[in-house]
Every structure is written in structure tokens, then in C-alpha cells.
């Protein structure tokens, strides 16, 4: 197995650092923290949070701003969560795309069947536990928290990978199984975000602009140069485009797509996904976090390499503007999210994995035991990044959102649970 990118270490440190700063700040000066996160950068009529949501989120002091006759406000929170996080989801989407379309992609063929079934169980299980416990707590609680059902479905791919290596060792087949599961979980999360959490009423006509930008970039800078190079082994036109233009034309198309998504009603963080199929890509993928991918110089991988440092900074900002929760905010949503992650996800993964491996006869990777499924499920219960993201889009600012975020933050308990389960179930750590 290839060595892990420095990206994953920086990701972990910067994201956790931002989250810790936010937690301390919010508990020392909650009003100051809230005013920083919701600081209005631009009052306007076409991009940002709706003005009434901003009033509610900013709280006392909002009346001091002369908003004029505007409908939206661009805040620091919106800038990070809705616009800049599009770069993070671009990287996640790129890995999913390669895993699905490339001939040797990780999510193709029989080898991916059991992880895919386990992923389905790991997404259904948390929903059942979350909504089931909410129903037990009564109709008032259920009505208040039901929209957060997707929060515990998430798996933080980077943190899970780090913990998986700690528990199993870098050479254990369960680590690759976990990565496949996490990539598929990311794909499911993107679909959930698009279908169930639109930012406003859907305006499909704007999506035509997004897909037109992606298609235009594909034709002009991918298909046409290759078409003109037919029969010429030197491929001068496509080589010139790759060397001199690289991913920059697609960045312009991405900005157009980002604007279109802000108007379409779909969450703008998904705006760069239509661009991924348009970029020229390699005919193979070594997998997320594989150092070998730094040696691939197709346009898609070059774009990912260029985004590495910006995304690290964005994840720091993401932790800073989302994790600032007052500790007294703990409530029913906290325990529902935790129950979904720590109970629903491991049980769902274990049961679905057993169903696929034993009943459907798909089997497990060589060297992986049935007991390892339980440990994989606990490792995958670390929701953190995407769970925080879902909490922010599922609920309006207020006590319910704060309590749900606490559940996402507390999902780090899964690290201890996974390490203990690894010892109890006698996981055999394996080096590369």
C-alpha cells in the first residue's frame, strides 16, 4: 500500500485545530463567535443566506446594519460552507468518479460488491436508529429533529482512514475495505445532499447553465483537441492544451457552475461535480491518499494537486465556523446523532456485510474475518466533517442545530470504541 499523503495529516491537524478554536471561543464569548461566523460581507439580491435566516443567526445587533431592500447576505459562514466547500466536495467527487468509471476502479466489479452492500447498511442503520429513537421520545421531539436523519449517515473518510490504520495496520485488507466503504458513503452523501437538502426552491433552468458550462469546456478543451489529433501519434494539439492551459478553462467553467447552483436551489457545495467528467483523466487510479497519484499528470489529477493546500485551509475554516458549540447545547439531537453513528452504523455495516458475504456468497477480502466487520463499522462511525456539514444544512441556526453538531463532534468516541473492539476481537495488525 502506498504511503499516505501529507494531505491527510494536515487535514486532521488543521480541521481539528479549527474545531478546537471554535469550541473554546464559543464557550468564552458566544456572542462574539456568532457575530464573527455570521459577519455580513455583502448585502445583495442573489447570493448568500436569506436575510431572515441571517437575522435569526446573527441575533442582537443585526438591526444596526443598514441592509436596505435586499433578499440575501453573503456571510463568512455561507462563504465557507456553501462556496469554498465546493472544492472539498470536488476532491471527494473526483475519487468517486475514478472509482466508478475507470477499468480498474475500486467500486467496479465483484471486489466492490460486499463493501457497497455494507455501505448501504451503514447508511440505512443510522437512519433507522435516529428516527426510531426520536419516535420513542415523542411526536414533539420527532417533528423537531426528523429533518436531521442524514447527519449520522456520514463517514469522515480521512479520519476513518487514519484510525483504520491504527487499529488494523497499513497492510490489513480491512483498511482497503474501509476505504471502499468510505468512498461509497461519500457518493451516497452527495446524492442525499442534492435530493433532500436543497438550499431553496429548485429552479432547474439554472442547472442547464451549469451543465452547459461543463459540456462547453469538455468539447473545447478535451474532445476537440483529441479529435483534431486523430492519426497523429505526437498529439500536438491535446498536448499543448494540457501543458499550457491545464485545468484553468475548467476553473472558469466551475465559477459559472457555482453561480448557477447558487440560483438553482441545489446546494452550491455540489457545484463543481458536473465538471469532473469534463476533465481529461488518467486511465488508472491508485486510490485516495495514495502518494503514487502525485505522479499522475492528467488534468484531473493536476487539478486535485493544485487544490491540496487550499482545501487544507478551507477545512480549517470549516472547523472554525461550524464547531463553535456551547457545551450546554447538549440535548436530544446530540444523543440521536450519537446513537445513529455509534449503534446504527456499526450494526448496519456488520449485518449488511454478513448478508453480502455469507448469504449472497460475495465473500470478504482474503485475510479479513467476519469479526473485522464490527471493528470497521465502529471506525466508520466517525462522522465529524460531513456530519457537521449535514447538521448545518438540516436545521436552522438555533438549539436543535447546536445540539446536533455536538453529536457530530462527540462521534470521536468511536475512535476509543474501535481501538477497544480491536483488542477484544483480537485484530491482528499487519504492516505494509
WONOR-V477660 format. One record per residue. N is the residue number from 1. RES is the residue in three letters. PHI is phi in radians with two decimals (none if undefined). Layout:
n->N res->RES phi->PHI
n->N res->RES phi->PHI
This chain:
n->1 res->UNK phi->none
n->2 res->UNK phi->-1.32
n->3 res->UNK phi->-1.17
n->4 res->UNK phi->-1.27
n->5 res->UNK phi->-1.02
n->6 res->UNK phi->-1.07
n->7 res->UNK phi->-0.92
n->8 res->UNK phi->-1.22
n->9 res->UNK phi->-1.19
n->10 res->UNK phi->-1.13
n->11 res->UNK phi->-0.95
n->12 res->UNK phi->-1.07
n->13 res->UNK phi->-1.14
n->14 res->UNK phi->-1.20
n->15 res->UNK phi->-1.12
n->16 res->UNK phi->-1.13
n->17 res->UNK phi->-1.05
n->18 res->UNK phi->-1.08
n->19 res->UNK phi->-1.15
n->20 res->UNK phi->-1.16
n->21 res->UNK phi->-1.03
n->22 res->UNK phi->-1.10
n->23 res->UNK phi->-1.08
n->24 res->UNK phi->-1.12
n->25 res->UNK phi->-1.04
n->26 res->UNK phi->-1.14
n->27 res->UNK phi->-1.56
n->28 res->UNK phi->-1.57
n->29 res->UNK phi->-2.44
n->30 res->UNK phi->-1.06
n->31 res->UNK phi->-1.20
n->32 res->UNK phi->-1.08
n->33 res->UNK phi->-1.10
n->34 res->UNK phi->-1.10
n->35 res->UNK phi->-1.19
n->36 res->UNK phi->-1.20
n->37 res->UNK phi->-1.07
n->38 res->UNK phi->-1.74
n->39 res->UNK phi->-1.03
n->40 res->UNK phi->-1.38
n->41 res->UNK phi->-1.53
n->42 res->UNK phi->-2.85
n->43 res->UNK phi->-1.54
n->44 res->UNK phi->-2.72
n->45 res->UNK phi->-2.01
n->46 res->UNK phi->-2.45
n->47 res->UNK phi->-2.52
n->48 res->UNK phi->2.15
n->49 res->UNK phi->-1.27
n->50 res->UNK phi->-1.11
n->51 res->UNK phi->-1.08
n->52 res->UNK phi->-1.23
n->53 res->UNK phi->-1.19
n->54 res->UNK phi->-1.14
n->55 res->UNK phi->-0.95
n->56 res->UNK phi->-1.19
n->57 res->UNK phi->-1.27
n->58 res->UNK phi->-1.25
n->59 res->UNK phi->1.38
n->60 res->UNK phi->-0.96
n->61 res->UNK phi->1.95
n->62 res->UNK phi->-1.10
n->63 res->UNK phi->-1.21
n->64 res->UNK phi->-1.32
n->65 res->UNK phi->-1.54
n->66 res->UNK phi->-1.47
n->67 res->UNK phi->-1.40
n->68 res->UNK phi->1.23
n->69 res->UNK phi->-1.60
n->70 res->UNK phi->-2.17
n->71 res->UNK phi->-1.87
n->72 res->UNK phi->-2.38
n->73 res->UNK phi->-2.47
n->74 res->UNK phi->-1.48
n->75 res->UNK phi->-1.95
n->76 res->UNK phi->-1.06
n->77 res->UNK phi->-1.07
n->78 res->UNK phi->-1.15
n->79 res->UNK phi->-1.02
n->80 res->UNK phi->-1.32
n->81 res->UNK phi->-1.23
n->82 res->UNK phi->-1.73
n->83 res->UNK phi->-1.85
n->84 res->UNK phi->-1.19
n->85 res->UNK phi->-1.16
n->86 res->UNK phi->-1.04
n->87 res->UNK phi->-1.23
n->88 res->UNK phi->-1.10
n->89 res->UNK phi->-1.23
n->90 res->UNK phi->-1.10
n->91 res->UNK phi->-1.13
n->92 res->UNK phi->-1.08
n->93 res->UNK phi->-1.15
n->94 res->UNK phi->-1.08
n->95 res->UNK phi->-1.16
n->96 res->UNK phi->-1.13
n->97 res->UNK phi->-1.05
n->98 res->UNK phi->-1.13
n->99 res->UNK phi->-1.12
n->100 res->UNK phi->-1.61
n->101 res->UNK phi->-1.66
n->102 res->UNK phi->-1.29
n->103 res->UNK phi->-0.99
n->104 res->UNK phi->-1.84
n->105 res->UNK phi->-1.06
n->106 res->UNK phi->-1.16
n->107 res->UNK phi->-1.83
n->108 res->UNK phi->-2.06
n->109 res->UNK phi->1.38
n->110 res->UNK phi->-1.11
n->111 res->UNK phi->-1.11
n->112 res->UNK phi->-1.69
n->113 res->UNK phi->-1.09
n->114 res->UNK phi->-1.12
n->115 res->UNK phi->-1.02
n->116 res->UNK phi->-1.17
n->117 res->UNK phi->-1.14
n->118 res->UNK phi->-1.09
n->119 res->UNK phi->-1.08
n->120 res->UNK phi->-1.03
n->121 res->UNK phi->-1.11
n->122 res->UNK phi->-1.29
n->123 res->UNK phi->-1.81
n->124 res->UNK phi->-1.30
n->125 res->UNK phi->-0.95
n->126 res->UNK phi->-1.07
n->127 res->UNK phi->-1.13
n->128 res->UNK phi->-1.08
n->129 res->UNK phi->-1.16
n->130 res->UNK phi->-1.03
n->131 res->UNK phi->-1.25
n->132 res->UNK phi->-1.11
n->133 res->UNK phi->-1.14
n->134 res->UNK phi->-1.10
n->135 res->UNK phi->-1.14
n->136 res->UNK phi->-1.11
n->137 res->UNK phi->-1.28
n->138 res->UNK phi->2.00
n->139 res->UNK phi->-1.14
n->140 res->UNK phi->-1.12
n->141 res->UNK phi->-1.12
n->142 res->UNK phi->-1.02
n->143 res->UNK phi->-1.10
n->144 res->UNK phi->-1.30
n->145 res->UNK phi->-1.99
n->146 res->UNK phi->-1.00
n->147 res->UNK phi->-1.21
n->148 res->UNK phi->-1.63
n->149 res->UNK phi->-1.00
n->150 res->UNK phi->-1.43
n->151 res->UNK phi->-1.00
n->152 res->UNK phi->-1.42
n->153 res->UNK phi->-1.36
n->154 res->UNK phi->-1.41
n->155 res->UNK phi->-2.19
n->156 res->UNK phi->-1.34
n->157 res->UNK phi->-1.11
n->158 res->UNK phi->-1.25
n->159 res->UNK phi->-1.13
n->160 res->UNK phi->-1.09
n->161 res->UNK phi->-1.11
n->162 res->UNK phi->-1.06
n->163 res->UNK phi->-1.18
n->164 res->UNK phi->-1.01
n->165 res->UNK phi->-1.18
n->166 res->UNK phi->-1.15
n->167 res->UNK phi->-1.39
n->168 res->UNK phi->-1.73
n->169 res->UNK phi->1.54
n->170 res->UNK phi->-1.13
n->171 res->UNK phi->-1.68
n->172 res->UNK phi->-1.34
n->173 res->UNK phi->-1.10
n->174 res->UNK phi->-1.14
n->175 res->UNK phi->-1.18
n->176 res->UNK phi->-1.17
n->177 res->UNK phi->-0.99
n->178 res->UNK phi->-1.09
n->179 res->UNK phi->-1.12
n->180 res->UNK phi->-1.03
n->181 res->UNK phi->-1.09
n->182 res->UNK phi->-1.17
n->183 res->UNK phi->-1.11
n->184 res->UNK phi->-1.13
n->185 res->UNK phi->-1.11
n->186 res->UNK phi->-1.05
n->187 res->UNK phi->-1.07
n->188 res->UNK phi->-1.09
n->189 res->UNK phi->-1.11
n->190 res->UNK phi->-1.10
n->191 res->UNK phi->-1.15
n->192 res->UNK phi->-1.06
n->193 res->UNK phi->-1.06
n->194 res->UNK phi->-1.22
n->195 res->UNK phi->-1.47
n->196 res->UNK phi->-1.95
n->197 res->UNK phi->-2.26
n->198 res->UNK phi->-1.14
n->199 res->UNK phi->-1.43
n->200 res->UNK phi->-2.87
n->201 res->UNK phi->-1.06
n->202 res->UNK phi->-1.19
n->203 res->UNK phi->-2.10
n->204 res->UNK phi->-1.00
n->205 res->UNK phi->-1.06
n->206 res->UNK phi->-1.21
n->207 res->UNK phi->-1.15
n->208 res->UNK phi->-1.07
n->209 res->UNK phi->-1.15
n->210 res->UNK phi->-1.08
n->211 res->UNK phi->-1.23
n->212 res->UNK phi->-1.15
n->213 res->UNK phi->-1.11
n->214 res->UNK phi->-1.15
n->215 res->UNK phi->-1.17
n->216 res->UNK phi->-1.09
n->217 res->UNK phi->-1.13
n->218 res->UNK phi->-1.08
n->219 res->UNK phi->-1.14
n->220 res->UNK phi->-1.28
n->221 res->UNK phi->-2.05
n->222 res->UNK phi->-2.25
n->223 res->UNK phi->-1.21
n->224 res->UNK phi->-1.11
n->225 res->UNK phi->-1.03
n->226 res->UNK phi->-1.19
n->227 res->UNK phi->-1.11
n->228 res->UNK phi->-1.24
n->229 res->UNK phi->-1.58
n->230 res->UNK phi->-1.00
n->231 res->UNK phi->1.51
n->232 res->UNK phi->-1.94
n->233 res->UNK phi->-1.16
n->234 res->UNK phi->-1.34
n->235 res->UNK phi->0.81
n->236 res->UNK phi->-1.13
n->237 res->UNK phi->-1.25
n->238 res->UNK phi->-1.16
n->239 res->UNK phi->-1.17
n->240 res->UNK phi->-1.10
n->241 res->UNK phi->-1.07
n->242 res->UNK phi->-1.15
n->243 res->UNK phi->-1.35
n->244 res->UNK phi->-1.72
n->245 res->UNK phi->-1.78
n->246 res->UNK phi->0.87
n->247 res->UNK phi->-1.69
n->248 res->UNK phi->-1.09
n->249 res->UNK phi->-1.05
n->250 res->UNK phi->-1.26
n->251 res->UNK phi->-1.13
n->252 res->UNK phi->-1.11
n->253 res->UNK phi->-1.06
n->254 res->UNK phi->-1.12
n->255 res->UNK phi->-1.12
n->256 res->UNK phi->-1.09
n->257 res->UNK phi->-1.12
n->258 res->UNK phi->-1.09
n->259 res->UNK phi->-1.08
n->260 res->UNK phi->-1.07
n->261 res->UNK phi->-1.20
n->262 res->UNK phi->-1.12
n->263 res->UNK phi->-1.68
n->264 res->UNK phi->-1.43
n->265 res->UNK phi->1.73
n->266 res->UNK phi->-1.29
n->267 res->UNK phi->-1.13
n->268 res->UNK phi->-1.06
n->269 res->UNK phi->-1.10
n->270 res->UNK phi->-1.60
n->271 res->UNK phi->-1.10
n->272 res->UNK phi->-1.56
n->273 res->UNK phi->-1.08
n->274 res->UNK phi->-1.09
n->275 res->UNK phi->-1.37
n->276 res->UNK phi->-1.02
n->277 res->UNK phi->-1.15
n->278 res->UNK phi->-1.38
n->279 res->UNK phi->-1.43
n->280 res->UNK phi->-1.04
n->281 res->UNK phi->-2.29
n->282 res->UNK phi->-1.21
n->283 res->UNK phi->-1.60
n->284 res->UNK phi->-2.66
n->285 res->UNK phi->-2.43
n->286 res->UNK phi->-1.58
n->287 res->UNK phi->1.85
n->288 res->UNK phi->-1.06
n->289 res->UNK phi->1.27
n->290 res->UNK phi->-1.39
n->291 res->UNK phi->-1.08
n->292 res->UNK phi->-1.04
n->293 res->UNK phi->-1.21
n->294 res->UNK phi->-1.21
n->295 res->UNK phi->-1.66
n->296 res->UNK phi->-1.55
n->297 res->UNK phi->-2.05
n->298 res->UNK phi->-1.23
n->299 res->UNK phi->-1.10
n->300 res->UNK phi->-1.10
n->301 res->UNK phi->-1.24
n->302 res->UNK phi->-1.08
n->303 res->UNK phi->-1.09
n->304 res->UNK phi->-1.12
n->305 res->UNK phi->-1.07
n->306 res->UNK phi->-1.16
n->307 res->UNK phi->-1.53
n->308 res->UNK phi->-0.96
n->309 res->UNK phi->-1.17
n->310 res->UNK phi->-0.95
n->311 res->UNK phi->-1.19
n->312 res->UNK phi->-1.03
n->313 res->UNK phi->-1.16
n->314 res->UNK phi->-1.08
n->315 res->UNK phi->-1.21
n->316 res->UNK phi->-1.08
n->317 res->UNK phi->-1.12
n->318 res->UNK phi->-1.07
n->319 res->UNK phi->-1.07
n->320 res->UNK phi->-1.15
n->321 res->UNK phi->-1.63
n->322 res->UNK phi->-2.02
n->323 res->UNK phi->-1.67
n->324 res->UNK phi->-1.37
n->325 res->UNK phi->-2.06
n->326 res->UNK phi->-1.25
n->327 res->UNK phi->-1.07
n->328 res->UNK phi->-1.28
n->329 res->UNK phi->-1.33
n->330 res->UNK phi->-1.00
n->331 res->UNK phi->-2.76
n->332 res->UNK phi->-0.95
n->333 res->UNK phi->-1.03
n->334 res->UNK phi->-1.04
n->335 res->UNK phi->-1.27
n->336 res->UNK phi->-1.17
n->337 res->UNK phi->-1.12
n->338 res->UNK phi->-1.10
n->339 res->UNK phi->-1.07
n->340 res->UNK phi->-1.09
n->341 res->UNK phi->-1.33
n->342 res->UNK phi->-1.46
n->343 res->UNK phi->-1.96
n->344 res->UNK phi->-1.12
n->345 res->UNK phi->-1.23
n->346 res->UNK phi->-1.07
n->347 res->UNK phi->-1.15
n->348 res->UNK phi->-1.09
n->349 res->UNK phi->-1.15
n->350 res->UNK phi->-1.13
n->351 res->UNK phi->-1.17
n->352 res->UNK phi->-1.18
n->353 res->UNK phi->-1.11
n->354 res->UNK phi->-1.12
n->355 res->UNK phi->-1.03
n->356 res->UNK phi->-1.18
n->357 res->UNK phi->-1.29
n->358 res->UNK phi->-1.72
n->359 res->UNK phi->-1.36
n->360 res->UNK phi->-1.39
n->361 res->UNK phi->1.29
n->362 res->UNK phi->-1.42
n->363 res->UNK phi->1.34
n->364 res->UNK phi->-1.96
n->365 res->UNK phi->-1.00
n->366 res->UNK phi->-0.97
n->367 res->UNK phi->1.59
n->368 res->UNK phi->-1.86
n->369 res->UNK phi->-1.64
n->370 res->UNK phi->-1.06
n->371 res->UNK phi->-1.07
n->372 res->UNK phi->-1.16
n->373 res->UNK phi->-1.07
n->374 res->UNK phi->-1.11
n->375 res->UNK phi->-1.18
n->376 res->UNK phi->-1.01
n->377 res->UNK phi->-1.08
n->378 res->UNK phi->-1.21
n->379 res->UNK phi->-1.09
n->380 res->UNK phi->-1.21
n->381 res->UNK phi->-1.35
n->382 res->UNK phi->-1.34
n->383 res->UNK phi->-1.54
n->384 res->UNK phi->0.52
n->385 res->UNK phi->-0.97
n->386 res->UNK phi->-1.27
n->387 res->UNK phi->-1.12
n->388 res->UNK phi->-1.06
n->389 res->UNK phi->-1.10
n->390 res->UNK phi->-1.11
n->391 res->UNK phi->-1.08
n->392 res->UNK phi->-1.21
n->393 res->UNK phi->-1.63
n->394 res->UNK phi->-1.38
n->395 res->UNK phi->-2.19
n->396 res->UNK phi->-1.20
n->397 res->UNK phi->-0.95
n->398 res->UNK phi->2.67
n->399 res->UNK phi->-1.04
n->400 res->UNK phi->-1.15
n->401 res->UNK phi->-1.09
n->402 res->UNK phi->-1.08
n->403 res->UNK phi->-1.14
n->404 res->UNK phi->-1.13
n->405 res->UNK phi->-1.11
n->406 res->UNK phi->-1.07
n->407 res->UNK phi->-1.09
n->408 res->UNK phi->-1.12
n->409 res->UNK phi->-1.18
n->410 res->UNK phi->-1.23
n->411 res->UNK phi->-1.10
n->412 res->UNK phi->-1.16
n->413 res->UNK phi->-1.01
n->414 res->UNK phi->-1.07
n->415 res->UNK phi->-1.08
n->416 res->UNK phi->-1.11
n->417 res->UNK phi->-1.05
n->418 res->UNK phi->-1.19
n->419 res->UNK phi->-1.13
n->420 res->UNK phi->-1.16
n->421 res->UNK phi->-1.08
n->422 res->UNK phi->-1.06
n->423 res->UNK phi->-1.23
n->424 res->UNK phi->-1.13
n->425 res->UNK phi->-1.60
n->426 res->UNK phi->0.99
n->427 res->UNK phi->-1.15
n->428 res->UNK phi->-1.64
n->429 res->UNK phi->-1.20
n->430 res->UNK phi->-2.25
n->431 res->UNK phi->-1.35
n->432 res->UNK phi->-1.06
